[in-house]
Amino acid sequence: MERRGDAGHRRRMTGGPAESLWPDEDEYVSYLRSERRNFAWVMRRYGGMSLPESWAAALDAYPYEPADKPYRGLEFHDLAWHWAMLTLHGTFYTRDHPELAGPPDEYWDLR
């Protein structure tokens, strides 16, 4: 499985409880901040939240995980867009709101 990093690079996701997916702490924190920012943007734009509400939701959705936590960063396997849409519209958001199946160009400009 691969994930797209903040700078657009790809990183192979391997490992499990005994092998960290994030051997570099700075990279993990940078990616965590990026996903929080993206999640908060979606919650403001599509969920009508205020700036403080959207950041609180982002911190709740993306808590810091200690380096020794098994499967640290697993939520990064999908875009913040997806997790925000699940929060706003539920499991069947792609069926009920096909126009929201993927992020708009504005979302990609956040990176």
Phi and psi restraints in degrees (range 20) as a CNS / XPLOR table:
assign (resid 1 and name C) (resid 2 and name N)
       (resid 2 and name CA) (resid 2 and name C) 1.0 -121.6 20.0 2
assign (resid 2 and name N) (resid 2 and name CA)
       (resid 2 and name C) (resid 3 and name N) 1.0 158.7 20.0 2
assign (resid 2 and name C) (resid 3 and name N)
       (resid 3 and name CA) (resid 3 and name C) 1.0 -132.8 20.0 2
assign (resid 3 and name N) (resid 3 and name CA)
       (resid 3 and name C) (resid 4 and name N) 1.0 152.9 20.0 2
assign (resid 3 and name C) (resid 4 and name N)
       (resid 4 and name CA) (resid 4 and name C) 1.0 -92.0 20.0 2
assign (resid 4 and name N) (resid 4 and name CA)
       (resid 4 and name C) (resid 5 and name N) 1.0 126.3 20.0 2
assign (resid 4 and name C) (resid 5 and name N)
       (resid 5 and name CA) (resid 5 and name C) 1.0 -81.6 20.0 2
assign (resid 5 and name N) (resid 5 and name CA)
       (resid 5 and name C) (resid 6 and name N) 1.0 172.4 20.0 2
assign (resid 5 and name C) (resid 6 and name N)
       (resid 6 and name CA) (resid 6 and name C) 1.0 -58.6 20.0 2
assign (resid 6 and name N) (resid 6 and name CA)
       (resid 6 and name C) (resid 7 and name N) 1.0 -38.5 20.0 2
assign (resid 6 and name C) (resid 7 and name N)
       (resid 7 and name CA) (resid 7 and name C) 1.0 -87.9 20.0 2
assign (resid 7 and name N) (resid 7 and name CA)
       (resid 7 and name C) (resid 8 and name N) 1.0 9.1 20.0 2
assign (resid 7 and name C) (resid 8 and name N)
       (resid 8 and name CA) (resid 8 and name C) 1.0 88.0 20.0 2
assign (resid 8 and name N) (resid 8 and name CA)
       (resid 8 and name C) (resid 9 and name N) 1.0 0.2 20.0 2
assign (resid 8 and name C) (resid 9 and name N)
       (resid 9 and name CA) (resid 9 and name C) 1.0 -80.7 20.0 2
assign (resid 9 and name N) (resid 9 and name CA)
       (resid 9 and name C) (resid 10 and name N) 1.0 164.8 20.0 2
assign (resid 9 and name C) (resid 10 and name N)
       (resid 10 and name CA) (resid 10 and name C) 1.0 -109.7 20.0 2
assign (resid 10 and name N) (resid 10 and name CA)
       (resid 10 and name C) (resid 11 and name N) 1.0 145.1 20.0 2
assign (resid 10 and name C) (resid 11 and name N)
       (resid 11 and name CA) (resid 11 and name C) 1.0 -133.8 20.0 2
assign (resid 11 and name N) (resid 11 and name CA)
       (resid 11 and name C) (resid 12 and name N) 1.0 130.7 20.0 2
assign (resid 11 and name C) (resid 12 and name N)
       (resid 12 and name CA) (resid 12 and name C) 1.0 -74.9 20.0 2
assign (resid 12 and name N) (resid 12 and name CA)
       (resid 12 and name C) (resid 13 and name N) 1.0 128.3 20.0 2
assign (resid 12 and name C) (resid 13 and name N)
       (resid 13 and name CA) (resid 13 and name C) 1.0 -91.1 20.0 2
assign (resid 13 and name N) (resid 13 and name CA)
       (resid 13 and name C) (resid 14 and name N) 1.0 113.2 20.0 2
assign (resid 13 and name C) (resid 14 and name N)
       (resid 14 and name CA) (resid 14 and name C) 1.0 -131.0 20.0 2
assign (resid 14 and name N) (resid 14 and name CA)
       (resid 14 and name C) (resid 15 and name N) 1.0 176.0 20.0 2
assign (resid 14 and name C) (resid 15 and name N)
       (resid 15 and name CA) (resid 15 and name C) 1.0 92.5 20.0 2
assign (resid 15 and name N) (resid 15 and name CA)
       (resid 15 and name C) (resid 16 and name N) 1.0 178.5 20.0 2
assign (resid 15 and name C) (resid 16 and name N)
       (resid 16 and name CA) (resid 16 and name C) 1.0 -160.7 20.0 2
assign (resid 16 and name N) (resid 16 and name CA)
       (resid 16 and name C) (resid 17 and name N) 1.0 -143.6 20.0 2
assign (resid 16 and name C) (resid 17 and name N)
       (resid 17 and name CA) (resid 17 and name C) 1.0 -58.4 20.0 2
assign (resid 17 and name N) (resid 17 and name CA)
       (resid 17 and name C) (resid 18 and name N) 1.0 -34.3 20.0 2
assign (resid 17 and name C) (resid 18 and name N)
       (resid 18 and name CA) (resid 18 and name C) 1.0 -88.1 20.0 2
assign (resid 18 and name N) (resid 18 and name CA)
       (resid 18 and name C) (resid 19 and name N) 1.0 -15.4 20.0 2
assign (resid 18 and name C) (resid 19 and name N)
       (resid 19 and name CA) (resid 19 and name C) 1.0 -128.0 20.0 2
assign (resid 19 and name N) (resid 19 and name CA)
       (resid 19 and name C) (resid 20 and name N) 1.0 118.9 20.0 2
assign (resid 19 and name C) (resid 20 and name N)
       (resid 20 and name CA) (resid 20 and name C) 1.0 -70.4 20.0 2
assign (resid 20 and name N) (resid 20 and name CA)
       (resid 20 and name C) (resid 21 and name N) 1.0 138.5 20.0 2
assign (resid 20 and name C) (resid 21 and name N)
       (resid 21 and name CA) (resid 21 and name C) 1.0 -75.2 20.0 2
assign (resid 21 and name N) (resid 21 and name CA)
       (resid 21 and name C) (resid 22 and name N) 1.0 -16.2 20.0 2
assign (resid 21 and name C) (resid 22 and name N)
       (resid 22 and name CA) (resid 22 and name C) 1.0 -128.1 20.0 2
assign (resid 22 and name N) (resid 22 and name CA)
       (resid 22 and name C) (resid 23 and name N) 1.0 75.5 20.0 2
assign (resid 22 and name C) (resid 23 and name N)
       (resid 23 and name CA) (resid 23 and name C) 1.0 -68.2 20.0 2
assign (resid 23 and name N) (resid 23 and name CA)
       (resid 23 and name C) (resid 24 and name N) 1.0 -18.8 20.0 2
assign (resid 23 and name C) (resid 24 and name N)
       (resid 24 and name CA) (resid 24 and name C) 1.0 -105.9 20.0 2
assign (resid 24 and name N) (resid 24 and name CA)
       (resid 24 and name C) (resid 25 and name N) 1.0 112.3 20.0 2
assign (resid 24 and name C) (resid 25 and name N)
       (resid 25 and name CA) (resid 25 and name C) 1.0 -62.0 20.0 2
assign (resid 25 and name N) (resid 25 and name CA)
       (resid 25 and name C) (resid 26 and name N) 1.0 -40.8 20.0 2
assign (resid 25 and name C) (resid 26 and name N)
       (resid 26 and name CA) (resid 26 and name C) 1.0 -62.6 20.0 2
assign (resid 26 and name N) (resid 26 and name CA)
       (resid 26 and name C) (resid 27 and name N) 1.0 -38.7 20.0 2
assign (resid 26 and name C) (resid 27 and name N)
       (resid 27 and name CA) (resid 27 and name C) 1.0 -65.9 20.0 2
assign (resid 27 and name N) (resid 27 and name CA)
       (resid 27 and name C) (resid 28 and name N) 1.0 -42.3 20.0 2
assign (resid 27 and name C) (resid 28 and name N)
       (resid 28 and name CA) (resid 28 and name C) 1.0 -61.0 20.0 2
assign (resid 28 and name N) (resid 28 and name CA)
       (resid 28 and name C) (resid 29 and name N) 1.0 -49.0 20.0 2
assign (resid 28 and name C) (resid 29 and name N)
       (resid 29 and name CA) (resid 29 and name C) 1.0 -63.8 20.0 2
assign (resid 29 and name N) (resid 29 and name CA)
       (resid 29 and name C) (resid 30 and name N) 1.0 -40.2 20.0 2
assign (resid 29 and name C) (resid 30 and name N)
       (resid 30 and name CA) (resid 30 and name C) 1.0 -62.6 20.0 2
assign (resid 30 and name N) (resid 30 and name CA)
       (resid 30 and name C) (resid 31 and name N) 1.0 -44.2 20.0 2
assign (resid 30 and name C) (resid 31 and name N)
       (resid 31 and name CA) (resid 31 and name C) 1.0 -67.7 20.0 2
assign (resid 31 and name N) (resid 31 and name CA)
       (resid 31 and name C) (resid 32 and name N) 1.0 -39.2 20.0 2
assign (resid 31 and name C) (resid 32 and name N)
       (resid 32 and name CA) (resid 32 and name C) 1.0 -59.7 20.0 2
assign (resid 32 and name N) (resid 32 and name CA)
       (resid 32 and name C) (resid 33 and name N) 1.0 -45.5 20.0 2
assign (resid 32 and name C) (resid 33 and name N)
       (resid 33 and name CA) (resid 33 and name C) 1.0 -61.4 20.0 2
assign (resid 33 and name N) (resid 33 and name CA)
       (resid 33 and name C) (resid 34 and name N) 1.0 -41.9 20.0 2
assign (resid 33 and name C) (resid 34 and name N)
       (resid 34 and name CA) (resid 34 and name C) 1.0 -62.4 20.0 2
assign (resid 34 and name N) (resid 34 and name CA)
       (resid 34 and name C) (resid 35 and name N) 1.0 -45.5 20.0 2
assign (resid 34 and name C) (resid 35 and name N)
       (resid 35 and name CA) (resid 35 and name C) 1.0 -68.3 20.0 2
assign (resid 35 and name N) (resid 35 and name CA)
       (resid 35 and name C) (resid 36 and name N) 1.0 -36.2 20.0 2
assign (resid 35 and name C) (resid 36 and name N)
       (resid 36 and name CA) (resid 36 and name C) 1.0 -61.9 20.0 2
assign (resid 36 and name N) (resid 36 and name CA)
       (resid 36 and name C) (resid 37 and name N) 1.0 -45.5 20.0 2
assign (resid 36 and name C) (resid 37 and name N)
       (resid 37 and name CA) (resid 37 and name C) 1.0 -59.3 20.0 2
assign (resid 37 and name N) (resid 37 and name CA)
       (resid 37 and name C) (resid 38 and name N) 1.0 -45.7 20.0 2
assign (resid 37 and name C) (resid 38 and name N)
       (resid 38 and name CA) (resid 38 and name C) 1.0 -65.4 20.0 2
assign (resid 38 and name N) (resid 38 and name CA)
       (resid 38 and name C) (resid 39 and name N) 1.0 -42.7 20.0 2
assign (resid 38 and name C) (resid 39 and name N)
       (resid 39 and name CA) (resid 39 and name C) 1.0 -62.0 20.0 2
assign (resid 39 and name N) (resid 39 and name CA)
       (resid 39 and name C) (resid 40 and name N) 1.0 -46.0 20.0 2
assign (resid 39 and name C) (resid 40 and name N)
       (resid 40 and name CA) (resid 40 and name C) 1.0 -61.7 20.0 2
assign (resid 40 and name N) (resid 40 and name CA)
       (resid 40 and name C) (resid 41 and name N) 1.0 -40.3 20.0 2
assign (resid 40 and name C) (resid 41 and name N)
       (resid 41 and name CA) (resid 41 and name C) 1.0 -60.1 20.0 2
assign (resid 41 and name N) (resid 41 and name CA)
       (resid 41 and name C) (resid 42 and name N) 1.0 -46.1 20.0 2
assign (resid 41 and name C) (resid 42 and name N)
       (resid 42 and name CA) (resid 42 and name C) 1.0 -62.1 20.0 2
assign (resid 42 and name N) (resid 42 and name CA)
       (resid 42 and name C) (resid 43 and name N) 1.0 -42.5 20.0 2
assign (resid 42 and name C) (resid 43 and name N)
       (resid 43 and name CA) (resid 43 and name C) 1.0 -65.3 20.0 2
assign (resid 43 and name N) (resid 43 and name CA)
       (resid 43 and name C) (resid 44 and name N) 1.0 -32.9 20.0 2
assign (resid 43 and name C) (resid 44 and name N)
       (resid 44 and name CA) (resid 44 and name C) 1.0 -73.7 20.0 2
assign (resid 44 and name N) (resid 44 and name CA)
       (resid 44 and name C) (resid 45 and name N) 1.0 -49.6 20.0 2
assign (resid 44 and name C) (resid 45 and name N)
       (resid 45 and name CA) (resid 45 and name C) 1.0 -69.4 20.0 2
assign (resid 45 and name N) (resid 45 and name CA)
       (resid 45 and name C) (resid 46 and name N) 1.0 -43.4 20.0 2
assign (resid 45 and name C) (resid 46 and name N)
       (resid 46 and name CA) (resid 46 and name C) 1.0 -108.0 20.0 2
assign (resid 46 and name N) (resid 46 and name CA)
       (resid 46 and name C) (resid 47 and name N) 1.0 -16.2 20.0 2
assign (resid 46 and name C) (resid 47 and name N)
       (resid 47 and name CA) (resid 47 and name C) 1.0 -108.2 20.0 2
assign (resid 47 and name N) (resid 47 and name CA)
       (resid 47 and name C) (resid 48 and name N) 1.0 -3.9 20.0 2
assign (resid 47 and name C) (resid 48 and name N)
       (resid 48 and name CA) (resid 48 and name C) 1.0 68.4 20.0 2
assign (resid 48 and name N) (resid 48 and name CA)
       (resid 48 and name C) (resid 49 and name N) 1.0 20.0 20.0 2
assign (resid 48 and name C) (resid 49 and name N)
       (resid 49 and name CA) (resid 49 and name C) 1.0 -79.9 20.0 2
assign (resid 49 and name N) (resid 49 and name CA)
       (resid 49 and name C) (resid 50 and name N) 1.0 154.2 20.0 2
assign (resid 49 and name C) (resid 50 and name N)
       (resid 50 and name CA) (resid 50 and name C) 1.0 -75.1 20.0 2
assign (resid 50 and name N) (resid 50 and name CA)
       (resid 50 and name C) (resid 51 and name N) 1.0 170.0 20.0 2
assign (resid 50 and name C) (resid 51 and name N)
       (resid 51 and name CA) (resid 51 and name C) 1.0 -58.5 20.0 2
assign (resid 51 and name N) (resid 51 and name CA)
       (resid 51 and name C) (resid 52 and name N) 1.0 -50.1 20.0 2
assign (resid 51 and name C) (resid 52 and name N)
       (resid 52 and name CA) (resid 52 and name C) 1.0 -62.7 20.0 2
assign (resid 52 and name N) (resid 52 and name CA)
       (resid 52 and name C) (resid 53 and name N) 1.0 -39.0 20.0 2
assign (resid 52 and name C) (resid 53 and name N)
       (resid 53 and name CA) (resid 53 and name C) 1.0 -64.2 20.0 2
assign (resid 53 and name N) (resid 53 and name CA)
       (resid 53 and name C) (resid 54 and name N) 1.0 -41.4 20.0 2
assign (resid 53 and name C) (resid 54 and name N)
       (resid 54 and name CA) (resid 54 and name C) 1.0 -67.4 20.0 2
assign (resid 54 and name N) (resid 54 and name CA)
       (resid 54 and name C) (resid 55 and name N) 1.0 -37.8 20.0 2
assign (resid 54 and name C) (resid 55 and name N)
       (resid 55 and name CA) (resid 55 and name C) 1.0 -70.3 20.0 2
assign (resid 55 and name N) (resid 55 and name CA)
       (resid 55 and name C) (resid 56 and name N) 1.0 -36.5 20.0 2
assign (resid 55 and name C) (resid 56 and name N)
       (resid 56 and name CA) (resid 56 and name C) 1.0 -62.7 20.0 2
assign (resid 56 and name N) (resid 56 and name CA)
       (resid 56 and name C) (resid 57 and name N) 1.0 -41.5 20.0 2
assign (resid 56 and name C) (resid 57 and name N)
       (resid 57 and name CA) (resid 57 and name C) 1.0 -64.9 20.0 2
assign (resid 57 and name N) (resid 57 and name CA)
       (resid 57 and name C) (resid 58 and name N) 1.0 -39.4 20.0 2
assign (resid 57 and name C) (resid 58 and name N)
       (resid 58 and name CA) (resid 58 and name C) 1.0 -66.2 20.0 2
assign (resid 58 and name N) (resid 58 and name CA)
       (resid 58 and name C) (resid 59 and name N) 1.0 -42.0 20.0 2
assign (resid 58 and name C) (resid 59 and name N)
       (resid 59 and name CA) (resid 59 and name C) 1.0 -64.8 20.0 2
assign (resid 59 and name N) (resid 59 and name CA)
       (resid 59 and name C) (resid 60 and name N) 1.0 -35.0 20.0 2
assign (resid 59 and name C) (resid 60 and name N)
       (resid 60 and name CA) (resid 60 and name C) 1.0 -69.6 20.0 2
assign (resid 60 and name N) (resid 60 and name CA)
       (resid 60 and name C) (resid 61 and name N) 1.0 -40.9 20.0 2
assign (resid 60 and name C) (resid 61 and name N)
       (resid 61 and name CA) (resid 61 and name C) 1.0 -73.7 20.0 2
assign (resid 61 and name N) (resid 61 and name CA)
       (resid 61 and name C) (resid 62 and name N) 1.0 -30.2 20.0 2
assign (resid 61 and name C) (resid 62 and name N)
       (resid 62 and name CA) (resid 62 and name C) 1.0 -128.1 20.0 2
assign (resid 62 and name N) (resid 62 and name CA)
       (resid 62 and name C) (resid 63 and name N) 1.0 69.6 20.0 2
assign (resid 62 and name C) (resid 63 and name N)
       (resid 63 and name CA) (resid 63 and name C) 1.0 -71.6 20.0 2
assign (resid 63 and name N) (resid 63 and name CA)
       (resid 63 and name C) (resid 64 and name N) 1.0 153.5 20.0 2
assign (resid 63 and name C) (resid 64 and name N)
       (resid 64 and name CA) (resid 64 and name C) 1.0 -65.6 20.0 2
assign (resid 64 and name N) (resid 64 and name CA)
       (resid 64 and name C) (resid 65 and name N) 1.0 135.8 20.0 2
assign (resid 64 and name C) (resid 65 and name N)
       (resid 65 and name CA) (resid 65 and name C) 1.0 -115.4 20.0 2
assign (resid 65 and name N) (resid 65 and name CA)
       (resid 65 and name C) (resid 66 and name N) 1.0 132.5 20.0 2
assign (resid 65 and name C) (resid 66 and name N)
       (resid 66 and name CA) (resid 66 and name C) 1.0 -62.0 20.0 2
assign (resid 66 and name N) (resid 66 and name CA)
       (resid 66 and name C) (resid 67 and name N) 1.0 154.1 20.0 2
assign (resid 66 and name C) (resid 67 and name N)
       (resid 67 and name CA) (resid 67 and name C) 1.0 -58.5 20.0 2
assign (resid 67 and name N) (resid 67 and name CA)
       (resid 67 and name C) (resid 68 and name N) 1.0 -28.5 20.0 2
assign (resid 67 and name C) (resid 68 and name N)
       (resid 68 and name CA) (resid 68 and name C) 1.0 -92.1 20.0 2
assign (resid 68 and name N) (resid 68 and name CA)
       (resid 68 and name C) (resid 69 and name N) 1.0 5.4 20.0 2
assign (resid 68 and name C) (resid 69 and name N)
       (resid 69 and name CA) (resid 69 and name C) 1.0 -71.7 20.0 2
assign (resid 69 and name N) (resid 69 and name CA)
       (resid 69 and name C) (resid 70 and name N) 1.0 128.3 20.0 2
assign (resid 69 and name C) (resid 70 and name N)
       (resid 70 and name CA) (resid 70 and name C) 1.0 -58.7 20.0 2
assign (resid 70 and name N) (resid 70 and name CA)
       (resid 70 and name C) (resid 71 and name N) 1.0 137.8 20.0 2
assign (resid 70 and name C) (resid 71 and name N)
       (resid 71 and name CA) (resid 71 and name C) 1.0 60.2 20.0 2
assign (resid 71 and name N) (resid 71 and name CA)
       (resid 71 and name C) (resid 72 and name N) 1.0 32.1 20.0 2
assign (resid 71 and name C) (resid 72 and name N)
       (resid 72 and name CA) (resid 72 and name C) 1.0 -51.9 20.0 2
assign (resid 72 and name N) (resid 72 and name CA)
       (resid 72 and name C) (resid 73 and name N) 1.0 131.4 20.0 2
assign (resid 72 and name C) (resid 73 and name N)
       (resid 73 and name CA) (resid 73 and name C) 1.0 79.1 20.0 2
assign (resid 73 and name N) (resid 73 and name CA)
       (resid 73 and name C) (resid 74 and name N) 1.0 13.0 20.0 2
assign (resid 73 and name C) (resid 74 and name N)
       (resid 74 and name CA) (resid 74 and name C) 1.0 -57.8 20.0 2
assign (resid 74 and name N) (resid 74 and name CA)
       (resid 74 and name C) (resid 75 and name N) 1.0 -33.5 20.0 2
assign (resid 74 and name C) (resid 75 and name N)
       (resid 75 and name CA) (resid 75 and name C) 1.0 -62.7 20.0 2
assign (resid 75 and name N) (resid 75 and name CA)
       (resid 75 and name C) (resid 76 and name N) 1.0 -15.2 20.0 2
assign (resid 75 and name C) (resid 76 and name N)
       (resid 76 and name CA) (resid 76 and name C) 1.0 -72.7 20.0 2
assign (resid 76 and name N) (resid 76 and name CA)
       (resid 76 and name C) (resid 77 and name N) 1.0 -6.8 20.0 2
assign (resid 76 and name C) (resid 77 and name N)
       (resid 77 and name CA) (resid 77 and name C) 1.0 -65.6 20.0 2
assign (resid 77 and name N) (resid 77 and name CA)
       (resid 77 and name C) (resid 78 and name N) 1.0 -17.4 20.0 2
assign (resid 77 and name C) (resid 78 and name N)
       (resid 78 and name CA) (resid 78 and name C) 1.0 -128.6 20.0 2
assign (resid 78 and name N) (resid 78 and name CA)
       (resid 78 and name C) (resid 79 and name N) 1.0 158.0 20.0 2
assign (resid 78 and name C) (resid 79 and name N)
       (resid 79 and name CA) (resid 79 and name C) 1.0 -66.0 20.0 2
assign (resid 79 and name N) (resid 79 and name CA)
       (resid 79 and name C) (resid 80 and name N) 1.0 151.9 20.0 2
assign (resid 79 and name C) (resid 80 and name N)
       (resid 80 and name CA) (resid 80 and name C) 1.0 -57.7 20.0 2
assign (resid 80 and name N) (resid 80 and name CA)
       (resid 80 and name C) (resid 81 and name N) 1.0 -31.8 20.0 2
assign (resid 80 and name C) (resid 81 and name N)
       (resid 81 and name CA) (resid 81 and name C) 1.0 -52.6 20.0 2
assign (resid 81 and name N) (resid 81 and name CA)
       (resid 81 and name C) (resid 82 and name N) 1.0 -49.8 20.0 2
assign (resid 81 and name C) (resid 82 and name N)
       (resid 82 and name CA) (resid 82 and name C) 1.0 -61.1 20.0 2
assign (resid 82 and name N) (resid 82 and name CA)
       (resid 82 and name C) (resid 83 and name N) 1.0 -48.3 20.0 2
assign (resid 82 and name C) (resid 83 and name N)
       (resid 83 and name CA) (resid 83 and name C) 1.0 -64.8 20.0 2
assign (resid 83 and name N) (resid 83 and name CA)
       (resid 83 and name C) (resid 84 and name N) 1.0 -37.4 20.0 2
assign (resid 83 and name C) (resid 84 and name N)
       (resid 84 and name CA) (resid 84 and name C) 1.0 -67.4 20.0 2
assign (resid 84 and name N) (resid 84 and name CA)
       (resid 84 and name C) (resid 85 and name N) 1.0 -41.7 20.0 2
assign (resid 84 and name C) (resid 85 and name N)
       (resid 85 and name CA) (resid 85 and name C) 1.0 -65.2 20.0 2
assign (resid 85 and name N) (resid 85 and name CA)
       (resid 85 and name C) (resid 86 and name N) 1.0 -38.2 20.0 2
assign (resid 85 and name C) (resid 86 and name N)
       (resid 86 and name CA) (resid 86 and name C) 1.0 -61.3 20.0 2
assign (resid 86 and name N) (resid 86 and name CA)
       (resid 86 and name C) (resid 87 and name N) 1.0 -41.1 20.0 2
assign (resid 86 and name C) (resid 87 and name N)
       (resid 87 and name CA) (resid 87 and name C) 1.0 -65.1 20.0 2
assign (resid 87 and name N) (resid 87 and name CA)
       (resid 87 and name C) (resid 88 and name N) 1.0 -42.8 20.0 2
assign (resid 87 and name C) (resid 88 and name N)
       (resid 88 and name CA) (resid 88 and name C) 1.0 -78.7 20.0 2
assign (resid 88 and name N) (resid 88 and name CA)
       (resid 88 and name C) (resid 89 and name N) 1.0 -39.3 20.0 2
assign (resid 88 and name C) (resid 89 and name N)
       (resid 89 and name CA) (resid 89 and name C) 1.0 -123.5 20.0 2
assign (resid 89 and name N) (resid 89 and name CA)
       (resid 89 and name C) (resid 90 and name N) 1.0 -4.4 20.0 2
assign (resid 89 and name C) (resid 90 and name N)
       (resid 90 and name CA) (resid 90 and name C) 1.0 86.7 20.0 2
assign (resid 90 and name N) (resid 90 and name CA)
       (resid 90 and name C) (resid 91 and name N) 1.0 179.3 20.0 2
assign (resid 90 and name C) (resid 91 and name N)
       (resid 91 and name CA) (resid 91 and name C) 1.0 -55.8 20.0 2
assign (resid 91 and name N) (resid 91 and name CA)
       (resid 91 and name C) (resid 92 and name N) 1.0 -35.4 20.0 2
assign (resid 91 and name C) (resid 92 and name N)
       (resid 92 and name CA) (resid 92 and name C) 1.0 -99.1 20.0 2
assign (resid 92 and name N) (resid 92 and name CA)
       (resid 92 and name C) (resid 93 and name N) 1.0 29.7 20.0 2
assign (resid 92 and name C) (resid 93 and name N)
       (resid 93 and name CA) (resid 93 and name C) 1.0 -60.0 20.0 2
assign (resid 93 and name N) (resid 93 and name CA)
       (resid 93 and name C) (resid 94 and name N) 1.0 -33.7 20.0 2
assign (resid 93 and name C) (resid 94 and name N)
       (resid 94 and name CA) (resid 94 and name C) 1.0 -71.0 20.0 2
assign (resid 94 and name N) (resid 94 and name CA)
       (resid 94 and name C) (resid 95 and name N) 1.0 -28.5 20.0 2
assign (resid 94 and name C) (resid 95 and name N)
       (resid 95 and name CA) (resid 95 and name C) 1.0 -79.4 20.0 2
assign (resid 95 and name N) (resid 95 and name CA)
       (resid 95 and name C) (resid 96 and name N) 1.0 -46.4 20.0 2
assign (resid 95 and name C) (resid 96 and name N)
       (resid 96 and name CA) (resid 96 and name C) 1.0 -78.1 20.0 2
assign (resid 96 and name N) (resid 96 and name CA)
       (resid 96 and name C) (resid 97 and name N) 1.0 -26.3 20.0 2
assign (resid 96 and name C) (resid 97 and name N)
       (resid 97 and name CA) (resid 97 and name C) 1.0 -135.6 20.0 2
assign (resid 97 and name N) (resid 97 and name CA)
       (resid 97 and name C) (resid 98 and name N) 1.0 69.8 20.0 2
assign (resid 97 and name C) (resid 98 and name N)
       (resid 98 and name CA) (resid 98 and name C) 1.0 -57.2 20.0 2
assign (resid 98 and name N) (resid 98 and name CA)
       (resid 98 and name C) (resid 99 and name N) 1.0 -25.6 20.0 2
assign (resid 98 and name C) (resid 99 and name N)
       (resid 99 and name CA) (resid 99 and name C) 1.0 -67.1 20.0 2
assign (resid 99 and name N) (resid 99 and name CA)
       (resid 99 and name C) (resid 100 and name N) 1.0 -14.1 20.0 2
assign (resid 99 and name C) (resid 100 and name N)
       (resid 100 and name CA) (resid 100 and name C) 1.0 -104.8 20.0 2
assign (resid 100 and name N) (resid 100 and name CA)
       (resid 100 and name C) (resid 101 and name N) 1.0 10.9 20.0 2
assign (resid 100 and name C) (resid 101 and name N)
       (resid 101 and name CA) (resid 101 and name C) 1.0 -61.1 20.0 2
assign (resid 101 and name N) (resid 101 and name CA)
       (resid 101 and name C) (resid 102 and name N) 1.0 -29.4 20.0 2
assign (resid 101 and name C) (resid 102 and name N)
       (resid 102 and name CA) (resid 102 and name C) 1.0 -139.5 20.0 2
assign (resid 102 and name N) (resid 102 and name CA)
       (resid 102 and name C) (resid 103 and name N) 1.0 157.1 20.0 2
assign (resid 102 and name C) (resid 103 and name N)
       (resid 103 and name CA) (resid 103 and name C) 1.0 -71.3 20.0 2
assign (resid 103 and name N) (resid 103 and name CA)
       (resid 103 and name C) (resid 104 and name N) 1.0 151.2 20.0 2
assign (resid 103 and name C) (resid 104 and name N)
       (resid 104 and name CA) (resid 104 and name C) 1.0 -76.7 20.0 2
assign (resid 104 and name N) (resid 104 and name CA)
       (resid 104 and name C) (resid 105 and name N) 1.0 170.5 20.0 2
assign (resid 104 and name C) (resid 105 and name N)
       (resid 105 and name CA) (resid 105 and name C) 1.0 -56.7 20.0 2
assign (resid 105 and name N) (resid 105 and name CA)
       (resid 105 and name C) (resid 106 and name N) 1.0 -35.3 20.0 2
assign (resid 105 and name C) (resid 106 and name N)
       (resid 106 and name CA) (resid 106 and name C) 1.0 -55.9 20.0 2
assign (resid 106 and name N) (resid 106 and name CA)
       (resid 106 and name C) (resid 107 and name N) 1.0 -36.9 20.0 2
assign (resid 106 and name C) (resid 107 and name N)
       (resid 107 and name CA) (resid 107 and name C) 1.0 -62.1 20.0 2
assign (resid 107 and name N) (resid 107 and name CA)
       (resid 107 and name C) (resid 108 and name N) 1.0 -45.7 20.0 2
assign (resid 107 and name C) (resid 108 and name N)
       (resid 108 and name CA) (resid 108 and name C) 1.0 -67.0 20.0 2
assign (resid 108 and name N) (resid 108 and name CA)
       (resid 108 and name C) (resid 109 and name N) 1.0 -25.4 20.0 2
assign (resid 108 and name C) (resid 109 and name N)
       (resid 109 and name CA) (resid 109 and name C) 1.0 -71.7 20.0 2
assign (resid 109 and name N) (resid 109 and name CA)
       (resid 109 and name C) (resid 110 and name N) 1.0 -15.2 20.0 2
assign (resid 109 and name C) (resid 110 and name N)
       (resid 110 and name CA) (resid 110 and name C) 1.0 -67.9 20.0 2
assign (resid 110 and name N) (resid 110 and name CA)
       (resid 110 and name C) (resid 111 and name N) 1.0 -25.7 20.0 2
